[in-house]
């Protein structure tokens, strides 16, 4: 009997040409074959041609001079910005004086009461301990200053973000218009817009609040729009069938259905605002941020940590309270009687009155525990024993030197050595393969804008640092996230560590990083990794845990091993979450680029800091815009479009 052998199908040239990716690359190759010789003949290869550069220094200098000359006389400043400034100052001062009048005992009791009402006794005790720790560290008054500033800034951010989100959620046109605006607000380094804010408002609380609002409002806007657009269509149709107006549908259906997203937006706004505490101190915000900044200026790690810990505690407490409030929405109310609530409130009032009558409003100096000296001794020990001379493995300075020599230098020299048009082609190819021609065009225009701004070489230097930091962050973050997703115990152990790393001001861990790695690009990369790693770990863990259990059970019933389930089921199904982790890693690494400029990172980060320090609007703002363009380009070459994501391409 003849046997039939089945040969594997061969993909010929016609079949290959039908592949969408191959078609895109062929079209791009044809376009390059036509355009590259023309560009090379006119502008030559190498770095970005000076003929395609536009000098923005003169118009920006004129704008800066006009603001300075007219700040005290122009009606715009007298009757608009002046009133805004006065309202902010009055609001912050009123909240601050109220907190001081309530006293440390009253504020602690009130915070515990709110936490108890939202999430129970455990969080109430944690909140009380957090406030008491702020006093024990000798930071009660700075904590109240920061809390007053954050209350006003968060309220303003929530109002502005909700209004923008409302517009984007109800109008497709407004959504398209606001999306790049929100991207710019979130990616533009805070240092870059501190100078324009200071030019308008001067150094002080109003400028700090406005800078915080610019940075913290986008999450509220995005989540508000997401909640409104994701409202249940059947519910909306039912409400509309009852003859309700558009305003009634908004107030009675859309907003109630989006309340969880709204509360999540408040949560994210609070976290973003607190992360601005130290940066806002540069322009006169005061409070804990000012203590951190002054301590770092004198290289006092202990004092910086003593002021940084209360910022972390505030962030953790507010995160837990707002998160618990979000989980509680829609749940059945717990049977706590009105009498119990009234007694608890009466207890808070009694504590506040007792503190005022006994003159114990301020935290007693005898109760302060100093941690600066032991922390500084620990840092000195680390510097002495780990910096260099460690047997076999070498010191941290050696690691930094090797990382710079073997990774950062080759990547930077390779990027700067490529012809300018080849980088545009690479960007276009990457963006078009995973997206559409619009995605590719946006990425190419963003990259070309960097050259037009005249910061091509420093931008490629920054890009090399970002790529190295993101690569290390993703490797470590994915590994830790996968381990945490497969172990509840590890996830519980990692949660407080990630909270600390994510909420600790970047300035606080710059000094230990410099102490361990020295000054240069390597410590700047290390700081970016520490800042971006928690978000990547959290998103990876959450994405893997949300994979449909039925899929895992089905693969397990077919005899798949744990490793096979991870590789063939969990990772493919968690692809959207992993792509989001990549995106957030890029955004957060870029957010530390400017901070890295303070410890020898150079490039765009240094230009932004230099522009703020010297009052040079052109240098600082141009470098900040270039960082935004880098962020936009990297986002487009790493995030597939919605259509391709659905296809699983």
C-alpha positions in Angstrom: 0.0 0.0 0.0 1.4 3.4 -0.9 1.9 5.8 1.9 1.1 9.4 1.7 3.5 11.8 3.3 2.3 15.3 4.1 4.9 18.0 3.4 4.7 21.2 5.4 3.3 24.1 3.4 5.9 26.4 1.9 5.3 30.1 1.9 6.3 31.4 -1.5 7.1 35.0 -2.5 3.4 35.8 -3.4 2.3 34.6 0.0 5.0 36.6 1.7 4.0 39.7 -0.3 0.5 39.4 1.1 1.8 39.9 4.6 0.7 43.3 6.0 4.1 43.9 7.7 6.0 43.1 4.6 3.8 45.3 2.5 4.4 48.2 4.8 8.1 47.7 4.9 8.3 47.5 1.1 6.3 50.7 0.7 8.6 52.4 3.2 11.7 51.1 1.3 10.4 52.5 -1.9 9.7 55.9 -0.3 13.2 55.8 1.2 14.8 55.0 -2.1 13.3 58.1 -3.6 13.6 60.6 -0.7 16.9 59.6 0.9 19.1 60.5 -2.1 17.3 63.8 -2.4 17.8 64.6 1.3 21.4 63.4 1.2 22.2 65.5 -1.8 20.7 68.7 -0.3 21.6 68.4 3.4 24.2 65.5 3.5 24.2 62.7 6.1 25.4 62.8 9.7 23.8 64.9 12.4 20.7 67.0 11.9 21.4 69.7 9.3 21.6 73.3 10.6 19.5 74.5 7.6 16.5 72.6 9.1 16.9 74.2 12.6 14.8 77.0 13.9 16.2 79.3 16.6 13.5 79.9 19.2 15.7 81.8 21.7 14.9 85.3 20.5 11.1 85.1 20.5 11.1 83.3 23.9 13.5 85.9 25.3 11.2 88.6 24.1 8.2 86.9 25.7 10.1 86.6 29.0 11.1 90.2 28.9 7.5 91.3 28.1 6.1 89.3 31.1 8.7 90.8 33.4 8.1 94.4 32.2 4.3 94.2 32.4 3.7 91.9 35.4 3.0 94.9 37.7 1.0 97.0 35.3 -0.9 95.0 32.6 -4.6 94.4 33.2 -4.2 90.7 32.5 -1.9 90.4 35.5 -3.7 92.9 37.7 -7.3 91.7 37.2 -6.9 88.0 36.4 -3.6 86.4 37.5 -3.5 88.7 40.5 -6.9 87.6 41.7 -6.1 84.0 41.1 -2.9 84.4 43.2 -4.8 86.0 46.0 -7.5 83.3 46.1 -4.8 80.6 46.2 -2.9 82.3 49.1 -6.1 82.9 51.1 -7.3 79.3 50.6 -4.0 77.7 51.6 -3.6 80.0 54.6 -7.2 79.3 55.7 -6.6 75.5 55.6 -3.2 75.8 57.3 -4.5 77.9 60.2 -7.5 75.6 60.6 -5.2 72.6 60.9 -3.0 74.4 63.5 -6.1 75.5 65.4 -7.4 71.9 65.6 -4.0 70.8 67.0 -1.9 67.7 66.5 -4.3 65.5 68.6 -7.4 66.8 66.8 -5.9 66.3 63.3 -4.8 62.8 64.3 -8.3 61.9 65.7 -10.1 63.4 62.7 -7.9 61.5 60.2 -8.5 58.3 62.2 -12.3 59.0 62.2 -12.4 59.4 58.4 -10.4 56.3 57.9 -12.6 54.3 60.3 -15.8 55.5 58.5 -14.4 54.5 55.1 -12.5 51.3 55.8 -12.7 50.2 59.4 -10.6 50.0 62.5 -7.4 48.7 60.9 -6.9 51.6 58.6 -8.0 54.0 61.3 -5.2 52.8 63.5 -2.7 53.0 60.6 -3.8 56.6 59.9 -3.3 57.6 63.5 0.1 56.0 63.6 1.1 57.8 60.4 0.2 61.2 61.8 1.9 60.4 65.1 5.0 59.4 63.2 5.1 62.7 61.4 5.2 64.4 64.9 7.8 62.0 66.3 10.1 62.8 63.4 9.8 66.5 64.3 7.9 67.4 61.1 4.5 68.2 62.4 4.4 71.9 61.3 6.0 71.2 57.8 3.5 68.3 57.4 0.6 70.6 58.1 2.0 73.2 55.6 2.3 70.5 52.9 -1.2 69.1 53.8 -2.7 72.6 53.4 -1.0 73.1 50.1 -2.1 69.6 48.9 -5.7 70.1 49.9 -6.0 73.3 47.8 -4.0 71.9 44.9 -5.9 68.6 44.9 -9.3 70.3 45.0 -8.2 72.6 42.1 -6.8 69.7 40.2 -10.0 67.6 40.7 -12.2 70.5 39.5 -10.1 71.3 36.5 -9.6 67.6 35.6 -13.3 66.8 36.0 -14.3 69.7 33.8 -11.8 68.7 31.1 -12.9 65.0 31.4 -16.5 66.0 31.2 -15.8 67.8 27.9 -13.8 64.9 26.6 -16.3 62.3 27.7 -19.3 64.0 26.1 -17.7 65.1 22.8 -15.5 63.1 20.4 -14.1 66.3 19.0 -13.0 67.6 22.4 -11.5 64.2 23.2 -9.3 64.4 20.2 -8.4 68.0 20.9 -7.6 67.4 24.6 -5.7 64.2 24.2 -2.4 65.8 23.0 -2.9 68.6 25.6 -3.2 66.1 28.4 -0.2 64.1 27.1 1.9 67.3 27.1 0.8 68.2 30.6 1.7 64.8 31.9 5.0 64.2 30.0 6.4 67.8 30.1 8.9 67.8 33.0 7.8 70.0 35.9 11.0 71.9 35.8 10.3 73.0 32.3 7.1 74.8 33.2 8.2 76.1 36.6 10.0 79.0 34.9 6.9 80.3 32.9 4.8 79.8 36.1 7.3 81.8 38.2 7.5 84.5 35.5 3.7 85.0 35.8 3.1 84.5 39.5 6.5 85.0 41.1 8.1 82.7 43.6 5.7 81.5 46.3 2.6 79.4 47.0 0.5 80.4 44.0 3.2 79.3 41.5 3.6 76.0 43.5 -0.1 75.3 43.4 -0.5 76.1 39.7 2.5 73.9 38.8 1.0 71.0 40.9 -2.4 71.5 39.1 -0.8 71.3 35.7 0.9 68.0 36.7 -1.9 66.4 38.7 -5.0 67.3 36.7 -4.5 65.0 33.7 -5.2 61.7 35.5 -8.5 63.1 36.8 -9.4 64.2 33.3 -8.6 60.9 31.6 -10.4 58.8 34.1 -13.5 61.1 34.1 -13.7 60.8 30.3 -13.1 57.0 30.6 -15.9 56.6 33.1 -18.4 58.7 31.1 -17.6 56.9 27.9 -17.8 53.5 29.5 -21.3 54.0 31.0 -23.7 51.2 30.4 -25.5 52.0 27.2 -28.7 50.1 28.2 -29.1 52.2 31.3 -28.6 55.4 29.3 -31.2 54.2 26.7 -33.6 53.4 29.5 -33.2 56.8 31.1 -33.5 58.5 27.7 -36.7 56.6 27.0 -38.3 58.2 30.0 -38.0 61.6 28.4 -35.1 62.9 30.4 -33.0 65.8 29.1 -29.3 65.6 28.3 -28.5 67.4 31.6 -30.7 65.0 33.6 -29.1 62.0 31.9 -25.7 63.3 32.9 -26.6 64.0 36.5 -28.7 60.9 37.1 -27.0 58.2 35.0 -23.6 59.0 33.5 -21.9 60.5 36.6 -23.3 57.9 39.0 -22.3 55.1 36.7 -18.8 56.6 36.5 -18.3 57.2 40.2 -15.6 54.5 40.6 -13.5 56.0 37.8 -14.0 59.4 39.3 -12.8 58.2 42.7 -9.9 56.5 41.1 -9.1 59.8 39.4 -9.1 61.5 42.8 -6.8 58.9 44.1 -4.3 59.3 41.2 -4.5 63.1 41.5 -3.6 62.9 45.2 -0.6 60.7 44.4 0.6 62.9 41.6 0.2 66.1 43.7 2.3 64.6 46.5 5.0 63.6 44.1 5.3 67.3 43.3 5.9 68.4 46.9 9.7 68.6 46.6 9.8 70.1 43.1 7.2 72.7 44.1 9.5 73.6 47.0 12.1 74.9 44.5 9.7 77.8 43.8 8.7 78.5 47.3 6.1 75.9 48.3 7.6 75.4 51.7 6.6 72.5 54.0 8.1 69.0 53.8 9.4 69.6 50.2 11.4 72.6 51.3 13.0 70.6 54.2 13.9 67.8 51.7 15.4 70.3 49.3 17.4 72.1 51.9 18.7 68.9 53.3 19.9 67.7 49.9 21.6 71.0 49.2 23.7 70.4 52.3 24.1 66.6 51.5 22.3 65.7 54.7 20.6 62.3 53.8 19.3 61.8 57.3 17.4 65.1 57.4 16.1 64.5 53.9 14.8 61.1 54.9 13.2 62.6 58.0 11.2 65.0 55.8 10.6 62.4 53.0 9.1 59.8 55.3 6.0 62.0 56.2 5.4 62.6 52.5 5.4 58.8 52.0 3.1 58.3 55.0 0.7 61.0 53.7 0.6 59.4 50.3 0.1 55.8 51.6 -2.7 56.9 54.0 -4.5 58.9 51.3 -4.1 56.1 48.8 -5.5 53.6 51.2 -8.5 55.8 52.2 -9.5 56.7 48.7 -8.9 53.2 47.4 -11.1 51.8 50.2 -13.8 54.4 49.4 -13.7 53.2 45.8 -14.2 49.6 46.7 -17.0 50.5 49.1 -19.0 52.2 46.4 -22.0 50.1 45.4 -21.6 47.8 48.4 -24.2 47.3 51.0 -23.8 49.8 53.9 -22.5 48.4 57.1 -24.8 48.5 60.1 -23.1 51.2 62.1 -25.6 53.2 64.0 -26.0 57.0 63.9 -25.4 57.1 67.6 -21.9 55.5 67.2 -21.0 58.0 64.5 -22.1 60.9 66.6 -20.2 59.7 69.6 -17.0 59.3 67.4 -17.4 62.8 66.1 -18.0 64.2 69.6 -14.8 62.4 70.7 -12.8 64.1 68.0 -14.3 67.5 68.9 -13.5 66.8 72.6 -9.9 65.9 71.8 -9.4 69.1 69.7 -11.0 71.3 72.5 -9.0 69.6 75.2 -5.8 70.2 73.3 -6.6 73.9 72.8 -7.6 74.5 76.5 -4.4 72.9 77.7 -2.2 74.7 75.2 -1.0 71.5 73.6 -1.8 72.4 69.9 1.9 72.0 68.8 3.7 68.8 68.9 5.9 68.6 72.1 9.6 69.0 71.3 10.5 66.4 74.0 8.6 63.8 71.9 10.8 64.2 68.8 13.0 61.3 67.8 16.0 62.2 65.7 16.9 59.8 62.9 19.2 62.0 60.9 22.4 61.0 62.7 22.0 57.2 62.5 20.9 57.5 58.8 24.0 59.5 57.9 26.2 57.0 59.7 24.6 54.2 57.7 25.2 56.1 54.4 28.8 56.8 55.4 29.3 53.1 56.1 27.8 52.2 52.7 30.0 54.7 51.0 33.1 53.4 52.8 32.5 49.7 52.3 30.5 49.3 49.1 31.7 52.2 46.8 35.0 50.4 45.9 37.4 47.7 46.9 34.8 45.0 47.5 36.5 41.6 46.9 35.6 39.6 43.8 32.5 41.6 42.7 34.1 45.1 42.9 32.4 48.1 44.3 29.3 50.0 43.1 31.5 52.6 41.5 33.0 49.8 39.4 29.6 48.6 38.4 28.6 52.2 37.4 31.8 52.5 35.3 31.3 49.2 33.5 27.6 50.1 32.8 28.6 53.4 31.4 31.4 51.9 29.3 29.7 48.8 28.0 26.1 50.0 27.7 25.5 53.8 27.8 28.5 54.9 25.7 28.0 52.4 22.8 24.2 53.1 22.7 24.8 56.9 22.7 27.6 56.8 20.2 25.6 54.4 18.0 22.6 56.7 17.9 24.6 59.9 17.3 26.7 58.2 14.6 23.7 57.3 12.5 22.6 59.6 9.7 19.7 61.8 10.8 17.4 60.4 8.0 18.2 56.8 9.0 16.8 57.5 12.5 13.6 58.9 11.0 13.3 55.8 8.9 13.8 53.4 11.9 11.2 55.3 13.8 8.8 55.2 10.9 9.3 51.5 10.4 8.7 50.6 14.0 5.7 52.8 14.4 4.1 51.7 11.1 4.7 48.0 11.7 2.7 48.0 15.0 0.3 50.8 14.1 -1.1 52.8 11.2 0.4 55.4 8.9 -0.9 58.0 11.2 1.0 56.5 14.1 4.2 56.5 12.0 3.6 60.1 10.8 3.1 61.3 14.4 6.3 59.5 15.6 8.4 60.8 12.7 7.1 64.4 13.2 7.9 64.2 16.9 11.4 63.0 16.2 11.9 65.6 13.5 10.7 68.4 15.8 13.6 67.6 18.1 16.0 68.4 15.2 14.1 71.5 14.3 14.4 72.7 17.9 18.2 72.4 17.6 18.8 69.8 20.3 19.4 66.7 18.2 22.6 65.5 19.9 21.6 66.0 23.5 18.2 64.4 22.7 20.0 61.2 21.4 22.1 61.2 24.6 18.9 61.4 26.7 17.4 58.7 24.5 20.3 56.3 25.1 19.8 56.7 28.9 16.1 56.2 28.6 16.5 53.1 26.5 19.0 51.6 28.9 16.9 52.4 32.0 13.7 51.1 30.4 15.4 47.8 29.3 16.7 47.2 32.9 13.4 48.2 34.4 11.4 45.9 32.2 13.7 42.9 32.7 13.6 43.3 36.5 10.0 44.5 36.6 8.6 41.6 34.5 10.6 39.0 36.5 9.5 40.4 39.9 5.9 40.9 38.7 5.6 37.3 37.4 7.0 36.0 40.7 4.5 38.2 42.7 1.6 37.1 40.5 2.4 33.5 41.4 2.9 34.0 45.1 0.4 35.8 47.4 3.0 35.9 50.2 5.6 37.6 48.0 3.0 40.1 46.7 2.0 41.0 50.3 5.7 41.4 51.2 6.4 43.6 48.2 3.4 45.9 48.6 4.8 48.2 51.3 8.2 48.2 49.6 6.7 49.3 46.3 4.6 51.9 48.1 7.7 53.5 49.6 9.6 53.5 46.3 6.7 54.9 44.4 5.8 57.7 46.8 9.2 58.6 48.1 10.3 61.9 46.4 12.9 61.4 43.8 15.2 63.9 45.4 15.4 61.8 48.6 17.1 58.8 47.0 19.3 60.8 44.7 21.9 61.2 47.5 22.2 57.5 48.4 22.4 56.7 44.6 25.2 59.2 44.2 26.9 57.9 47.4 26.9 54.4 45.9 27.5 55.1 42.2 29.2 58.5 42.0 28.2 61.3 39.7 27.4 60.6 36.1 24.9 59.0 33.7 24.9 55.7 35.5 23.4 57.1 38.8 20.9 59.0 36.7 19.8 55.7 35.1 19.7 54.0 38.5 17.4 56.7 39.9 15.1 56.3 36.9 15.0 52.5 37.4 14.1 52.8 41.1 11.3 55.3 40.3 9.8 53.4 37.4 10.2 49.8 38.7 7.2 49.8 41.1 4.6 50.7 38.4 5.9 48.0 36.1 5.8 45.4 38.9 2.3 46.4 39.9 0.8 46.4 36.4 2.5 43.1 35.5 1.3 41.4 38.6 -2.3 42.7 38.2 -2.4 41.8 34.5 -1.3 38.2 35.1 -3.7 37.8 38.1 -6.6 39.0 36.0 -6.2 36.2 33.3 -9.4 34.1 33.0 -9.0 31.2 35.5 -11.0 29.0 33.1 -8.2 29.3 30.5 -5.6 28.2 33.2 -7.8 25.3 34.2 -8.3 24.2 30.6 -4.5 24.2 30.0 -3.9 22.4 33.2 -6.4 19.7 32.3 -4.4 19.1 29.1 -1.3 18.5 31.1 0.5 21.8 30.7 3.2 22.5 33.2 3.3 25.7 35.3 6.0 27.1 33.0 3.9 26.3 29.9 0.8 27.9 31.4 2.8 31.1 32.0 4.4 31.2 28.6 1.5 30.0 26.4 -1.6 31.2 28.4 -0.9 33.9 31.0 1.6 36.1 29.1 -0.4 36.2 25.8 -3.7 36.9 27.6 -2.0 39.6 29.7 -0.5 41.3 26.7 -2.5 44.6 27.0 -1.3 44.9 30.6 2.3 44.2 29.7 2.1 46.8 26.9 0.7 49.3 29.5 3.7 48.4 31.8 6.1 49.2 28.9 4.3 52.5 28.3 4.3 53.5 32.0 7.9 52.5 32.3 8.8 54.9 29.5 6.8 57.7 30.9 8.2 57.4 34.4 11.8 57.1 33.2 11.3 60.2 31.2 9.9 61.9 34.3 13.2 61.4 36.1 15.4 62.6 33.2 15.5 66.1 34.6 16.2 64.9 38.1 19.0 62.8 36.6 20.4 66.1 35.2 21.2 67.1 38.8 23.5 64.1 39.3 25.5 64.2 36.1 23.0 62.8 33.6 23.6 65.8 31.4 21.8 66.2 28.0 18.2 67.5 28.1 17.9 67.1 31.9 20.8 69.4 32.5 19.4 71.9 30.0 16.1 72.1 31.8 17.6 72.6 35.2 20.1 75.1 33.9 17.3 77.1 32.2 15.3 77.3 35.5 18.4 78.2 37.6 19.5 80.9 35.2 16.1 82.2 34.3 16.7 81.2 30.6 13.3 80.5 29.3 14.6 79.4 25.9 17.0 76.8 27.1 14.7 75.2 29.7 11.5 75.3 27.7 13.1 74.0 24.4 14.7 71.1 26.3 11.4 70.3 28.1 9.5 70.3 24.7 12.2 68.0 23.3 11.6 65.6 26.2 7.9 65.6 25.4 8.7 64.8 21.7 10.8 61.9 22.9 8.0 60.6 25.0 5.5 61.0 22.2 7.8 59.1 19.8 8.5 56.3 22.2 4.8 55.9 23.0 4.0 55.6 19.3 6.7 53.0 18.6 5.8 50.8 21.6 2.0 51.0 21.8 0.0 49.2 19.0 -3.2 50.9 17.8 -6.5 49.6 19.1 -7.3 47.8 15.8 -4.0 45.9 15.8 -4.3 45.1 19.5 -7.7 43.5 18.9 -6.3 41.4 16.1 -3.5 40.3 18.4 -0.9 41.5 16.0 
